Amino acid sequence: METNVIYCGDSLDIMKKFPDGSIDLIYLDPPFFSQREYENIWIKDEITKLKFSDKDWENLRSSINPTILKEYEEIEKRWRGGHKGIYVYIAYMRERLEQCWRILKESGAVYLHCDWHAGHYLKMMMDEVFGYDNFRNEIAVKRVRKNVKERKEVKKMNVGYEIILFYAKSDKHFIKQPTKKDIKPERWHDFEASGYRTGMDYELFGRKPKDGNHWRWTKDRAMQSIKEKILRPHPTSGKPQYLIPASTETILDSLWGDLVSSSFKHGYPTEKNEAILERVIKMSSKKEEIVLDPFCGCGTAIAVAKKLNRKWIGIDIARTACDVMQKRVGGKVIGGESDDELRKMNPHEFARLIIMEKLNGTINPKKSGDMGIDGWIEFMTIPVQVKRWGHKVGRPEVDKFRTAVQRERKTKGMIIAFDFTKDCWEEVARIKKEDKIDIQLRSVKEIFNN
Ligand SMILES: C[S@@+](CC[C@H](N)C(=O)[O-])C[C@H]1O[C@@H](n2cnc3c(N)ncnc32)[C@H](O)[C@@H]1O
């Protein structure tokens, strides 16, 4: 199995090609059902359109496996309102998590990052796919708090955390307990604890614990501890006290309030904090094991896996994400360049891929009203238009583009598309002869083959 690679495409299609029991650890941070559209990303100090949608899940209904969807239909009928697409989202995620389960080794584990929008529905679905007994922890990670102006009348509290659902594939998964450096000097602590316990209310230094309380240790252990000088009466009050040794490390529990979830290091929306991934990867994998992130974004999980000497595989459906990842971690990008895959890309991403990545040009930063110019190549001297259409580009498009080139006071331009009509080639020849404007027509295939 090829590792240290980035796959560009839908994680469902890609994971289906992986063999059973081949992956050690999966971390996934999919869209959270947040009802948001993510649009911009900063690359090379330029803003670029990315567009991944976490909205309108209902529209995806027809693309979901009907057998899975059918299971949710009865529940959906009882759904009171709000965002109807939630079970479409759950069914979408379930298809992918079933693949995660299949490809994980028996000793493997999965960490699913989510939040309040769908976390509880995902938990139920994960219990079905991974088994209730394989649930290990619900980890809470601190959210970056937006600095909203203090208002007295609001409808709900600020959301303080995101959730990571941690499941093992089986009992063969063991973790290395995460610890935190926590240097505390040795200290004396009250030996009395609340709650009654039979036999633990013996007399000690002439006292008994208060009614309903107990001493922390059995009588035998207490006697031994007195000899070892780790149990004593308080020098003034006389209350029994025991010595807590100096500690340098404390074992962490599932409340990761010391780490914030997001990072803004690579300009990717929804980018996660490397420290979280470091904790997850160290906890649930060993050196040389394979870490997979099927919704990889700008590649935080795989960058950390690489740093920690794990093998890694990243998958993202957005070409822009795959390019950012490649710059961050190296490795090769597989897929995302067949005609079918390219045609599925959103127009902005497609233009960015061709102009910036393939032709080393500059993309037009205007979101709309770009007047037919998607970018420039050759040190801004040649305006470029990129068409992602399934049908051929014809004469009217060439005429419009000629006007745009003239408006820019340029004498050269380039149109890139999958195919051109015969009329189009004739019009280009006429424009060159009569208007002295040289418009080159290039096929997408030509750009990718070069
Ligand atoms: C929340 S972001 C992940 C961010 C990532 N953890 C990071 O630190 O950068 C979710 C990503 O999932 C990708 N995505 C959405 N649907 C996908 C699918 N079906 N297959 C693969 N990737 C997908 C989006 O393009 C987006 O980059």
The ligand as an SDF file (V2000), in Angstrom:
LIG
                    3D

 27 29  0  0  0  0  0  0  0  0999 V2000
  -12.8940   20.8560    8.4130 C   0  0  0  0  0  0  0  0  0  0  0  0
  -11.8850   20.7250    7.0170 S   0  0  0  0  0  0  0  0  0  0  0  0
  -10.4610   19.8530    7.5680 C   0  0  0  0  0  0  0  0  0  0  0  0
   -9.3990   20.7510    8.1570 C   0  0  0  0  0  0  0  0  0  0  0  0
   -8.1480   20.0140    8.5830 C   0  0  0  0  0  0  0  0  0  0  0  0
   -8.3360   19.2150    9.7580 N   0  0  0  0  0  0  0  0  0  0  0  0
   -6.9750   20.9830    8.7970 C   0  0  0  0  0  0  0  0  0  0  0  0
   -6.4210   21.0490    9.8940 O   0  0  0  0  0  0  0  0  0  0  0  0
   -6.6750   21.7030    7.8610 O   0  0  0  0  0  0  0  0  0  0  0  0
  -12.7840   19.5690    6.0940 C   0  0  0  0  0  0  0  0  0  0  0  0
  -12.1760   19.2240    4.7620 C   0  0  0  0  0  0  0  0  0  0  0  0
  -12.8990   18.1200    4.2090 O   0  0  0  0  0  0  0  0  0  0  0  0
  -12.8840   18.2510    2.8070 C   0  0  0  0  0  0  0  0  0  0  0  0
  -13.9680   17.3810    2.3070 N   0  0  0  0  0  0  0  0  0  0  0  0
  -15.3040   17.6180    2.3240 C   0  0  0  0  0  0  0  0  0  0  0  0
  -15.9520   16.5510    1.8260 N   0  0  0  0  0  0  0  0  0  0  0  0
  -15.0120   15.6320    1.5130 C   0  0  0  0  0  0  0  0  0  0  0  0
  -15.0480   14.3090    0.9800 C   0  0  0  0  0  0  0  0  0  0  0  0
  -16.2090   13.7290    0.6780 N   0  0  0  0  0  0  0  0  0  0  0  0
  -13.8930   13.6590    0.7740 N   0  0  0  0  0  0  0  0  0  0  0  0
  -12.6920   14.2360    1.0710 C   0  0  0  0  0  0  0  0  0  0  0  0
  -12.5950   15.4800    1.5860 N   0  0  0  0  0  0  0  0  0  0  0  0
  -13.7330   16.1590    1.8100 C   0  0  0  0  0  0  0  0  0  0  0  0
  -13.0310   19.7390    2.5550 C   0  0  0  0  0  0  0  0  0  0  0  0
  -12.5320   20.1110    1.2950 O   0  0  0  0  0  0  0  0  0  0  0  0
  -12.2090   20.3240    3.7060 C   0  0  0  0  0  0  0  0  0  0  0  0
  -10.9080   20.6150    3.2920 O   0  0  0  0  0  0  0  0  0  0  0  0
  1  2  1  0
  2  3  1  0
  2 10  1  0
  3  4  1  0
  4  5  1  0
  5  6  1  0
  5  7  1  0
  7  8  2  0
  7  9  1  0
 10 11  1  0
 11 12  1  0
 11 26  1  0
 12 13  1  0
 13 14  1  0
 13 24  1  0
 14 15  1  0
 14 23  1  0
 15 16  2  0
 16 17  1  0
 17 18  1  0
 17 23  2  0
 18 19  1  0
 18 20  2  0
 20 21  1  0
 21 22  2  0
 22 23  1  0
 24 25  1  0
 24 26  1  0
 26 27  1  0
M  CHG  2   2   1   9  -1
M  END
$$$$
